[in-house]
Structure formats: structure tokens, C-alpha cells
Amino acid sequence: MSNVIKFERPPEPKAPKPKRTLSPALRKGLIWAGVVLAFGAAWGYFTLFGG
């Protein structure tokens, strides 16, 4: 064991991965699908259970 301190450069941080983004058309399609699904679920609920 030695009393000499080694000064080493710290490792460089890894570059963050770019976030995956959806294309605007796909995003709009998913929003419309969610809206239609919500209305379908509400219609099914009130049809089956009479609300």
C-alpha cells in the first residue's frame, strides 16, 4: 500500500438516450381511439346496468 494519491479523471457521463416520440398522426389516432373507447364503455355501462 502506498501513500501516493492517484488523481484520475472521473469517467464521462453517458449521453442520455433521446426520448421516443410518437408521430403527430399516430398521437391523434390514439387520442381518437381513446375517445371512441370511452364513449363505447359508457354506452355499454348504461345499456347493461341501466345507470
Steps between C-alpha positions, in 0.01 A plus 500: 500500500633839407439847640482647151158629395414437139305780339294345225250668276148378579328305225296711261126470555312310235294707264127471580297300254264713293139455599286314254225721372191398313426654168222761512273282284544198726445713811179644355384150406561371851309794649203436271511129580493583873203734455306240300589233757380721786167567328465130423567408861247757624238376253563140607475587866170682465361235265588206725448651844237762427700774675 
